[in-house]
């Protein structure tokens, strides 16, 4: 999997997220992203963890909702490296 850090992921719902960090945990790729406004020029105050979902047609991601996974990701993804 290529590193998508510093790229924008567009979700099916139209929201766009700038990938701040990418990590692999238990064989699954996760992204920490900051929402970008409709113009793609400015960040909002919304942040999200996304999970890469296996798909043969391309990159598919979904929001991480599992509280245990969210806690592990939040503790281990650092922004100041």
N, C-alpha and C positions, 0 to 999 in steps of 0.2 A: 504494500500500500504506500503510495506516495505521501509525502508530508504536505498537508494542506494548510499549515500554519501561514497566516497572513493572506489568506484567500477568502473569498466570500462564498458561502453556501446558501443557495436559495431553496427554501422549503416549498412543498406543494401548496401550502396556505398563502404563499406570496411573501412571507417574511424572509429577510435576509440576515445572515449572521456572519460577522468577521471572525475567523478562527484565530483565537489568541494562543491556544495550546492544543496539542494532540497527544494522546497517550494510549497505551495498550494495557488493559487489565484483564487477566484471565483469558487471553486470546481474543478479546473484543476491542475494537478501536473506538475511542471516545474523543469528542471535541468539546472544548470550552469556548463558547463564542459570545460576542457582544452584538446585540441587535443593531442593524443599520437602518436608517430611515428610508423612505420610499425613493429618495433621490440617489441613495447609495453614497452620499457625501458625509453624513454625520452619524455619530453613534447615539443610541438612546440609552436610557438607564437600565435596560433589560439585559440580563445575562442568562445563559442556558448551557446545560450539558446535553450533548447529542451523542447518540450511539449509531455506529455504522451497522446497517442491516445487510446481511448477505443478499445480493441480487445480481443476476446475470446481465441485466440491462444497463447497469451503470451504478453510480453512487446513490445510495438511498440511506437516509438518516431519519431517526426518530428521537423525540425528546426522552431523556432518561427520567423516569418517574419512581424507580425503585429507591426508597430512602436509604437502604444500606449501601447501595452502589454510589449514590450521591455523596454520602458521608466520606467514603473512601476516596472518591475523586477530589472532593473539596479539600481534604487533608493533604493530598499528594501532588496536586497540580499547583505549582508555584509560578507566580507571574514575575517575580524579581530574581532572575537568574543571571 
